[in-house]
């Protein structure tokens, strides 16, 4: 593993079967990938909710997006600014239109805040809790790696004494090292066995853990955009002039613009 801080003499005896090492690296690799994906997902969701609350500055193309309901704070400010426009004091019809818009934007903002709160509680917070498990998992893997290094070190010493001439002092030392090796070997095997059993279980549990959160995320979006449809449907009904099509409105705007262009103050030199 890349984070092993030191190297030791490798024993000649294969103390951990290659298949076991491959299984361990495969399972741990899956969990490392899951940790990275969990962090990325949490970051993306945080950006999304910050955007919904209007915490960032946006370009024109993104400003168009909030007209669909994602930049509710900016929409409320626009409608409030329009209400303070002098035209509202002079034209009752214009005041009624802007008041209807302001009411709709405030309703939109309220539903948007409700959606963000739900996502924070049922999606982002569970993601944080899930992510908090990984430091303990990584520490368990490091303890297993340390136990493996101790196992290899002592196994290498055993082999070294086994290769020496069998004198009294050598046999005594060999016996001593074998006694030191036994609990270290048992410790490594216990840690290795526990991780090989629990890592796959932890990885497979992600589906059961995340499913309720993503169901909640989908429901929050469905409820929000259903309410947005109702809000803008009501607003359209209040603002629509009977018998006026979009083409007729465009023609009216062009006629008014032609009148403005005919004024001497905007006439071409």
Secondary structure, DSSP 8 states (H G I E B T S, - for coil): -TT--------SS--S-HHHHHHHHHHHHHHHHHHHHHHHHHHHHHHHHHHHTT-S---HHHHHHHTTTS-HHHHHHHHHHHHTSTHHHH-HHHHHHHHHHHHHHHHHHHHHHHHHHHHIIIIIHHHHHHHTTHHHHHHHHHHHHHHHHHHHHHHHHHHHHHTS---HHHHHHHHHHHHHHHHHHHHHHHHHHHHHHHHHHHHHHHHHHHHHHHHHHHHHHHHHHHHHHHHHHHHHHHH--TT--HHHHHHHHHHHHHHHHTSGGGS--
